[in-house]
Amino acid sequence: MELEEVALSLIRGHKEGVYQNELWKEMEIDSRKCSRVVSKLLKDELIIREPAVSNGARTYLLKVAEEEKPSFELLLAGEMFSPCAGCRDACQPEYCPKLAEWAHCLMENEESS
């Protein structure tokens, strides 16, 4: 496992975040190497860091970057969810009444926008 993966896993394990001066101790590496690992994770936008003080020493609080929550907006036509999502019917889309109703609802929402 690469150092970046180890660091990200440790940061993820601390729900409130972990201080950088604690991370390198947990990883059993020196602080310079930890700084390079943190820089790589920041560059890849996998973590965020906030200035902090831990036991009187200036450091950074490292947290996992918020992952984008999936958006289901494209599957919605008004209040109606796409009938094809999770559908197990063996139909042809051109002749599916559920899909036709959803598409009609979608068109109505487009016109009213």
Secondary structure, 3 states (H helix, E strand, C coil): CCHHHHHHHHHHHCCCCEEHHHHHHHHCCCHHHHHHHHHHHHHCCCEEEEEEEECCEEEEEEEECCCCCCCCHHHEECCEECCCCCCCCCCCHHHCHHHHHHHHHHHHHHHHC
